[in-house]
Amino acid sequence: MERRIVELNVGTSTRSRDDDATGKVLASVADAGVADAVAALDAAAAVQAEWAATSPRARSVILRRAWELLTERADDFAALMTAEMGKTLAEARGEVAYGAEFFRWFSEEAVRVYGRTATPPAGNGRILVVKQPVGPVLAVTPWNFPLAMGTRKIGPAFAAGCTVVVKPAEDTPLTMLLLARVLADAGLPDGVLSVIPTLNSPDVVAALMADPRLRKVSFTGSTQVGKILIEQSAGQVLRTSMELGGNAPFIVFDDADIDAAVEGAFAAKMRNGGEACTAANRILVHNAVREEFTAKLTEKVAAIKVGPGDAEGVNLGPLINAKQRDRVAGLVDEAVGLGARVRTGGKAVPGDGFFFEPTVLDDVPAGARILGEEIFGPVAVISGFDAEDEAVTKANSTDYGLAAYFYTRDLDRAMRVSGALESGMVGVNRGVISDPAAPFGGVKQSGLGSEGGSEGIEEYLNTKYIALTG
């Protein structure tokens, strides 16, 4: 295998990638096997020491140049993401801006990795603490944000001095392959990054996880797969970063600005077609304002135009594949069968592509699966509450704890509820909270560690203590 990050025909076989809106073949993509993955790690291990010794400023310059090139090629990336993932062009352009910003942010963090020195209490010498790169990293990225979830891992890894092997999602390899070309154009040395698209993720990833040269795995995806990777990581005692599933509550208190809450809920639910781990999965509305809120949200959701992501005026593209479309339909059908009321939508769209109607469900009963599972689709699920404690209890009644949102005009309540919610991230009077300058991560079964912010680079650094005498 040619060990150049710009190489697209890595692997012993190829396979096709379909357009989610039409079902037609979009491109032929390499299908890497275990041998290809090991060769990619060979390349990463061979240049790890040299890359770690590269000056922080040199690594910073490469990341800054990659940000510039990504920004210049925003339309190319947006069109590619729309074709292979289904999101609208407007949302794809938004992801390019967001994803590119991780390269700019971590280009600045690369030169701000600090240690410390101190005199021990006994006065016998010096305590010297330094930070060093973890070593070769395996980054496993999801399909829903095929650019940003890659840059959020690659940026801090490169800034810290780590080499990276990326295994992109089976459904969205093309964006990551194009990103590899951009990084090559930005001056990234050979072997520092390898991309291994594959249809045999379990075997390919397991082979890398068992290799003693790998020192870290960073994964974004389902909790189910995350648990498997955590178990596999024990064999080599790998450093792990796990950004896993969510079941985000969105609480609307009776003192909230209802119009603002509707806008926030719409953004938190319908962003990326609902295919986001931070999406509002359960909308809890105080019964005193529930009908007003639900009517206004329903009107806004009903106005969404569904179609191919690159079509004029479209607000909602297809879901990622037929399996996900059918899963969303099953969750909605079960909830309706249990007594939930359909305010708008509720069905898969017939014809080509994997479309589902933008949907609002009200009066969703407590036993419905749709309240306990990530929907990953354009379905807003509403239920009521009468008291603050009840809302917080319902919000926390899940194994997950990634994101949570609530709307209130009461500052005391804002501080009180923010502290009570069992979640790694909380949006107060905000429906979109992701920011490259802020740590992104969850608690409970939503993951381990943080990505982004000044905390993000720490995931790729070891702490070494040096005892100095004399």
C-alpha positions as CSV (number, residue, x, y, z in Angstrom):
1,M,0.0,0.0,0.0
2,E,1.3,3.4,-0.9
3,R,1.7,5.3,2.4
4,R,0.6,8.7,1.2
5,I,-2.4,10.4,2.8
6,V,-3.6,11.6,-0.6
7,E,-4.1,8.0,-1.8
8,L,-7.7,7.1,-2.4
9,N,-7.4,3.5,-3.7
10,V,-6.1,2.1,-0.5
11,G,-7.3,-1.5,0.1
12,T,-7.6,-4.7,-1.7
13,S,-11.1,-4.1,-3.0
14,T,-13.6,-1.3,-3.7
15,R,-17.3,-0.8,-3.2
16,S,-19.9,1.7,-4.2
17,R,-21.4,4.6,-2.1
18,D,-25.0,5.6,-2.9
19,D,-26.8,9.0,-2.8
20,D,-29.2,9.0,0.1
21,A,-31.7,11.2,-1.8
22,T,-31.8,9.1,-5.0
23,G,-30.4,5.7,-4.1
24,K,-28.1,5.9,-7.2
25,V,-24.4,5.1,-7.1
26,L,-22.4,8.1,-6.1
27,A,-18.8,6.9,-6.2
28,S,-16.5,3.9,-5.9
29,V,-14.6,3.8,-2.6
30,A,-11.7,1.7,-1.4
31,D,-12.6,-1.1,1.0
32,A,-9.7,-1.6,3.3
33,G,-8.9,-4.9,5.0
34,V,-7.0,-5.8,8.1
35,A,-3.7,-5.8,6.2
36,D,-4.3,-2.3,5.0
37,A,-5.1,-1.1,8.5
38,V,-1.9,-2.6,9.8
39,A,0.0,-0.9,7.0
40,A,-1.6,2.4,8.0
41,L,-0.4,1.9,11.6
42,D,3.0,0.9,10.3
43,A,3.2,4.3,8.6
44,A,1.9,6.2,11.7
45,A,4.4,4.4,14.0
46,A,7.3,4.9,11.7
47,V,6.9,8.7,11.8
48,Q,5.5,9.2,15.3
49,A,8.8,10.2,16.9
50,E,9.7,12.6,14.1
51,W,6.2,14.2,14.2
52,A,6.4,14.5,17.9
53,A,9.8,16.3,17.6
54,T,8.4,18.8,15.1
55,S,8.1,22.2,16.7
56,P,4.7,23.2,18.0
57,R,4.9,26.3,15.7
58,A,5.4,24.0,12.6
59,R,2.4,21.9,13.6
60,S,0.4,25.1,14.2
61,V,1.2,26.4,10.7
62,I,0.0,23.2,9.0
63,L,-3.3,23.3,10.9
64,R,-3.7,27.0,10.2
65,R,-3.1,26.4,6.5
66,A,-5.6,23.5,6.6
67,W,-8.2,25.8,8.0
68,E,-7.6,28.3,5.2
69,L,-7.8,25.6,2.5
70,L,-11.0,24.1,4.1
71,T,-12.5,27.6,4.1
72,E,-11.5,28.2,0.5
73,R,-13.0,24.8,-0.6
74,A,-16.2,25.1,1.5
75,D,-18.5,24.7,-1.5
76,D,-16.7,21.5,-2.6
77,F,-17.0,20.0,0.9
78,A,-20.6,21.1,1.3
79,A,-21.7,19.6,-2.0
80,L,-19.9,16.3,-1.2
81,M,-21.5,16.0,2.3
82,T,-24.9,16.8,0.9
83,A,-24.5,14.0,-1.7
84,E,-23.2,11.3,0.7
85,M,-24.9,12.2,3.9
86,G,-28.1,13.9,2.8
87,K,-28.1,17.2,4.8
88,T,-29.0,20.4,3.0
89,L,-26.4,22.5,1.4
90,A,-27.0,25.3,4.0
91,E,-26.4,22.9,6.8
92,A,-23.4,21.4,5.1
93,R,-21.8,24.8,4.7
94,G,-22.5,25.4,8.4
95,E,-20.6,22.1,9.2
96,V,-17.7,23.2,7.0
97,A,-17.4,26.4,8.9
98,Y,-17.7,24.6,12.3
99,G,-15.4,21.8,11.4
100,A,-12.7,24.0,9.9
101,E,-12.7,26.0,13.1
102,F,-11.3,23.1,15.0
103,F,-8.2,23.3,12.9
104,R,-7.9,27.1,13.6
105,W,-8.6,26.6,17.3
106,F,-6.0,23.8,17.8
107,S,-3.4,25.6,15.6
108,E,-3.5,28.2,18.4
109,E,-3.5,25.5,21.2
110,A,-0.5,23.7,19.7
111,V,1.9,26.4,21.0
112,R,0.2,26.6,24.4
113,V,1.0,23.2,25.9
114,Y,2.4,23.9,29.3
115,G,4.1,22.0,32.1
116,R,5.2,23.2,35.5
117,T,8.1,23.3,37.8
118,A,8.1,23.4,41.6
119,T,10.3,22.9,44.7
120,P,9.2,19.9,46.7
121,P,8.2,20.5,50.3
122,A,11.4,18.9,51.6
123,G,13.5,21.2,49.4
124,N,15.5,18.4,47.8
125,G,15.7,19.3,44.2
126,R,13.0,20.2,41.7
127,I,9.7,18.7,40.5
128,L,9.4,19.1,36.7
129,V,6.1,18.2,35.0
130,V,6.1,18.0,31.2
131,K,3.5,17.0,28.6
132,Q,4.2,14.6,25.8
133,P,2.1,13.2,22.9
134,V,0.3,10.0,23.7
135,G,1.4,8.4,20.4
136,P,-0.4,6.9,17.4
137,V,-4.1,7.4,17.6
138,L,-7.1,5.5,16.1
139,A,-10.0,7.9,15.3
140,V,-13.3,6.3,14.5
141,T,-15.8,8.9,13.2
142,P,-19.6,8.8,12.6
143,W,-21.6,9.5,9.5
144,N,-23.8,12.4,10.8
145,F,-21.0,15.0,10.9
146,P,-18.5,13.5,8.5
147,L,-16.2,16.5,8.5
148,A,-16.5,18.1,11.9
149,M,-16.2,14.9,13.9
150,G,-13.0,14.2,12.1
151,T,-11.4,17.7,12.5
152,R,-12.5,17.6,16.2
153,K,-10.2,14.6,16.7
154,I,-7.5,15.2,14.1
155,G,-6.9,18.9,15.1
156,P,-5.9,18.3,18.8
157,A,-4.0,15.1,17.9
158,F,-1.8,16.9,15.4
159,A,-1.4,19.9,17.8
160,A,-0.2,17.5,20.5
161,G,2.2,15.7,18.2
162,C,0.3,12.5,17.6
163,T,0.0,10.6,14.3
164,V,-3.5,9.4,13.4
165,V,-5.3,6.6,11.6
166,V,-8.9,7.5,10.8
167,K,-11.6,4.9,10.2
168,P,-14.5,6.9,8.7
169,A,-18.1,5.7,8.9
170,E,-19.1,3.2,6.2
171,D,-21.8,5.6,5.0
172,T,-19.7,8.7,4.6
173,P,-16.0,8.0,3.7
174,L,-15.7,10.6,0.9
175,T,-15.6,13.7,3.0
176,M,-12.7,12.3,5.1
177,L,-10.8,11.3,2.0
178,L,-11.2,14.8,0.6
179,L,-10.0,16.2,4.0
180,A,-6.9,14.0,3.7
181,R,-6.1,15.7,0.4
182,V,-6.5,19.1,1.9
183,L,-4.1,18.2,4.8
184,A,-1.6,17.0,2.3
185,D,-1.9,20.3,0.4
186,A,-1.4,22.1,3.7
187,G,2.0,20.4,4.1
188,L,1.3,17.5,6.4
189,P,4.2,15.0,6.1
190,D,3.6,11.5,4.8
191,G,2.4,8.9,7.3
192,V,1.1,11.3,9.9
193,L,-2.5,10.7,8.7
194,S,-4.0,7.6,7.0
195,V,-7.6,7.1,6.1
196,I,-9.0,3.5,5.9
197,P,-12.5,3.3,4.6
198,T,-13.9,-0.2,5.1
199,L,-17.1,-2.3,5.2
200,N,-15.5,-4.6,7.7
201,S,-15.2,-2.2,10.6
202,P,-15.3,-4.8,13.5
203,D,-12.3,-6.8,12.2
204,V,-10.3,-3.8,11.0
205,V,-10.7,-1.9,14.3
206,A,-10.1,-4.9,16.5
207,A,-6.8,-5.6,14.7
208,L,-5.6,-2.0,15.4
209,M,-6.9,-2.1,19.0
210,A,-4.8,-5.2,19.7
211,D,-1.6,-3.8,18.2
212,P,0.8,-2.6,21.0
213,R,1.9,0.3,18.9
214,L,-1.5,2.0,19.1
215,R,-1.7,4.2,22.2
216,K,-5.1,5.8,22.0
217,V,-8.6,5.4,20.5
218,S,-11.1,8.3,20.0
219,F,-14.6,7.2,19.1
220,T,-17.8,9.1,18.3
221,G,-20.9,6.9,17.9
222,S,-23.3,4.7,19.7
223,T,-22.9,3.7,23.3
224,Q,-23.3,0.0,22.3
225,V,-20.2,0.2,20.0
226,G,-18.4,2.4,22.5
227,K,-18.7,-0.3,25.2
228,I,-17.1,-2.8,22.8
229,L,-14.2,-0.5,22.2
230,I,-13.7,0.2,25.9
231,E,-13.5,-3.6,26.5
232,Q,-11.0,-4.0,23.6
233,S,-9.0,-1.0,24.9
234,A,-8.3,-2.9,28.1
235,G,-5.9,-5.3,26.3
236,Q,-3.4,-2.6,25.6
237,V,-4.6,-0.2,28.4
238,L,-5.3,2.4,25.7
239,R,-6.2,6.0,26.4
240,T,-9.8,6.4,25.4
241,S,-12.0,9.3,24.4
242,M,-15.7,8.2,24.0
243,E,-18.4,10.6,22.7
244,L,-21.4,8.3,22.8
245,G,-25.2,8.4,22.6
246,G,-27.5,11.0,24.0
247,N,-31.1,11.4,25.1
248,A,-31.2,15.1,25.5
249,P,-34.1,16.7,27.5
250,F,-35.4,20.1,26.4
251,I,-37.3,21.7,29.3
252,V,-39.7,24.7,28.8
253,F,-40.7,26.3,32.2
254,D,-43.8,28.3,32.6
255,D,-41.8,31.5,32.9
256,A,-40.0,31.0,29.6
257,D,-40.1,33.3,26.6
258,I,-42.3,30.9,24.6
259,D,-41.3,32.3,21.2
260,A,-37.6,32.0,22.0
261,A,-38.2,28.5,23.4
262,V,-39.9,27.5,20.1
263,E,-37.0,28.7,18.1
264,G,-34.5,27.0,20.4
265,A,-36.4,23.7,20.3
266,F,-36.7,23.9,16.5
267,A,-32.9,24.3,16.3
268,A,-32.1,21.7,18.9
269,K,-34.4,19.1,17.3
270,M,-34.3,19.8,13.5
271,R,-30.6,20.7,13.1
272,N,-29.0,18.1,10.9
273,G,-32.4,16.6,10.3
274,G,-32.5,15.4,13.9
275,E,-29.5,13.2,13.2
276,A,-27.3,14.5,16.0
277,C,-26.3,13.1,19.4
278,T,-27.1,16.5,21.0
279,A,-30.6,16.7,19.4
280,A,-33.5,17.4,21.7
281,N,-34.9,13.9,22.1
282,R,-37.5,14.6,24.8
283,I,-39.3,18.0,25.0
284,L,-40.7,18.6,28.4
285,V,-43.1,21.5,28.6
286,H,-44.9,22.9,31.7
287,N,-48.6,22.1,31.3
288,A,-49.5,25.8,31.7
289,V,-47.8,26.7,28.5
290,R,-47.7,23.4,26.7
291,E,-50.5,24.0,24.2
292,E,-49.2,27.4,23.2
293,F,-45.7,26.0,22.8
294,T,-46.8,22.9,20.9
295,A,-49.1,24.8,18.5
296,K,-46.3,27.3,17.6
297,L,-43.7,24.5,17.2
298,T,-46.1,22.5,15.1
299,E,-46.7,25.4,12.8
300,K,-42.9,25.9,12.3
301,V,-42.2,22.2,11.7
302,A,-45.1,21.8,9.3
303,A,-43.6,24.5,7.1
304,I,-40.4,22.5,6.6
305,K,-39.8,21.6,2.9
306,V,-38.5,18.1,2.4
307,G,-36.4,17.0,-0.6
308,P,-32.9,16.4,-1.9
309,G,-30.4,18.5,0.1
310,D,-29.2,20.4,-3.0
311,A,-32.7,21.4,-4.2
312,E,-33.9,25.0,-4.1
313,G,-35.8,25.9,-0.9
314,V,-35.4,22.5,0.8
315,N,-35.0,22.6,4.6
316,L,-34.8,18.9,5.3
317,G,-33.0,16.2,3.4
318,P,-33.1,12.4,3.6
319,L,-32.1,10.2,6.5
320,I,-28.8,8.3,6.1
321,N,-30.3,5.0,4.9
322,A,-33.4,2.9,4.6
323,K,-32.7,1.1,7.9
324,Q,-32.7,4.4,9.8
325,R,-35.8,5.7,8.1
326,D,-37.7,2.5,9.0
327,R,-36.4,2.6,12.5
328,V,-37.8,6.2,13.0
329,A,-41.1,5.1,11.5
330,G,-41.3,2.2,13.9
331,L,-40.7,4.4,16.9
332,V,-43.4,6.8,15.8
333,D,-45.9,4.1,15.1
334,E,-45.3,2.5,18.5
335,A,-45.8,5.8,20.3
336,V,-49.0,6.6,18.4
337,G,-50.3,3.1,19.2
338,L,-49.7,3.8,22.8
339,G,-51.7,7.0,22.6
340,A,-49.4,9.8,21.4
341,R,-51.1,12.4,19.3
342,V,-49.7,13.3,15.8
343,R,-49.7,17.1,15.4
344,T,-48.0,17.0,12.0
345,G,-46.1,14.5,9.9
346,G,-45.7,11.0,11.2
347,K,-44.9,8.9,8.1
348,A,-42.1,8.0,5.8
349,V,-42.2,9.8,2.5
350,P,-43.0,7.4,-0.4
351,G,-40.7,7.2,-3.4
352,D,-37.0,7.3,-4.0
353,G,-34.6,8.2,-1.2
354,F,-34.8,7.8,2.6
355,F,-37.1,10.7,3.6
356,F,-39.3,11.0,6.7
357,E,-41.9,13.7,7.3
358,P,-41.0,16.4,9.9
359,T,-43.1,15.3,12.8
360,V,-44.5,16.6,16.1
361,L,-45.9,14.1,18.6
362,D,-47.8,15.4,21.7
363,D,-49.1,13.5,24.8
364,V,-46.4,10.9,24.4
365,P,-46.9,8.3,27.2
366,A,-44.1,7.4,29.6
367,G,-43.7,3.9,28.3
368,A,-43.0,4.7,24.7
369,R,-39.6,3.6,23.4
370,I,-39.2,6.9,21.6
371,L,-38.6,8.6,25.0
372,G,-35.8,6.2,25.9
373,E,-33.9,5.8,22.6
374,E,-32.1,8.2,20.4
375,I,-34.5,9.0,17.6
376,F,-31.9,10.4,15.1
377,G,-34.7,11.7,12.9
378,P,-36.9,14.8,12.5
379,V,-39.4,13.9,15.2
380,A,-40.2,16.3,18.1
381,V,-41.6,14.4,21.1
382,I,-43.5,16.5,23.6
383,S,-44.8,15.6,27.1
384,G,-45.9,17.7,30.0
385,F,-44.9,18.4,33.6
386,D,-46.3,20.5,36.5
387,A,-43.4,21.3,38.8
388,E,-39.6,22.0,38.5
389,D,-38.6,18.9,40.5
390,E,-40.7,16.8,38.3
391,A,-39.1,18.2,35.2
392,V,-35.6,17.6,36.5
393,T,-36.4,14.1,37.6
394,K,-37.8,13.3,34.1
395,A,-34.8,14.8,32.4
396,N,-32.4,12.7,34.5
397,S,-34.4,9.5,34.1
398,T,-32.0,8.1,31.5
399,D,-28.7,6.2,31.3
400,Y,-27.4,9.0,29.1
401,G,-26.1,12.5,30.0
402,L,-24.6,14.3,26.9
403,A,-26.6,17.5,26.4
404,A,-29.6,19.1,28.1
405,Y,-31.5,22.3,27.4
406,F,-34.0,24.5,29.3
407,Y,-35.7,27.9,29.0
408,T,-36.5,30.2,31.9
409,R,-36.3,33.9,32.7
410,D,-35.5,33.2,36.4
411,L,-31.8,33.5,37.1
412,D,-32.0,31.5,40.4
413,R,-33.8,28.7,38.5
414,A,-31.2,28.8,35.8
415,M,-28.4,28.2,38.2
416,R,-30.3,25.6,40.2
417,V,-31.4,23.5,37.3
418,S,-28.1,23.8,35.5
419,G,-26.5,22.2,38.6
420,A,-29.2,19.5,39.0
421,L,-29.2,18.2,35.4
422,E,-27.0,15.1,35.0
423,S,-25.4,16.2,31.7
424,G,-22.0,17.0,30.4
425,M,-23.3,20.1,28.6
426,V,-26.3,22.4,29.4
427,G,-27.8,25.0,27.2
428,V,-29.7,27.7,29.1
429,N,-32.0,29.7,26.8
430,R,-30.0,28.2,23.9
431,G,-30.8,25.5,21.4
432,V,-27.4,25.1,19.9
433,I,-24.4,24.8,22.2
434,S,-21.5,23.2,20.3
435,D,-18.5,25.4,20.0
436,P,-14.8,24.6,19.1
437,A,-13.7,26.7,22.1
438,A,-15.8,24.8,24.6
439,P,-15.4,21.2,25.9
440,F,-17.8,18.7,24.3
441,G,-18.5,15.5,26.3
442,G,-21.0,13.6,28.4
443,V,-21.4,11.8,31.6
444,K,-23.0,8.4,32.5
445,Q,-23.3,6.3,29.4
446,S,-22.7,9.2,27.1
447,G,-19.0,8.9,27.2
448,L,-15.6,9.6,28.6
449,G,-13.4,12.7,28.2
450,S,-13.9,16.0,26.3
451,E,-13.3,17.2,22.8
452,G,-12.8,20.9,21.9
453,G,-11.8,23.8,24.1
454,S,-8.5,24.0,26.0
455,E,-9.5,20.6,27.5
456,G,-9.5,18.8,24.1
457,I,-5.7,18.7,23.6
458,E,-5.2,17.1,27.0
459,E,-6.9,14.0,25.7
460,Y,-3.8,13.5,23.4
461,L,-1.1,14.3,26.0
462,N,0.7,12.2,28.7
463,T,1.9,13.8,31.9
464,K,5.5,13.0,32.8
465,Y,7.0,13.8,36.2
466,I,10.8,14.3,36.3
467,A,12.6,14.5,39.7
468,L,15.6,16.7,39.5
469,T,18.4,16.8,42.0
470,G,21.2,19.4,42.3
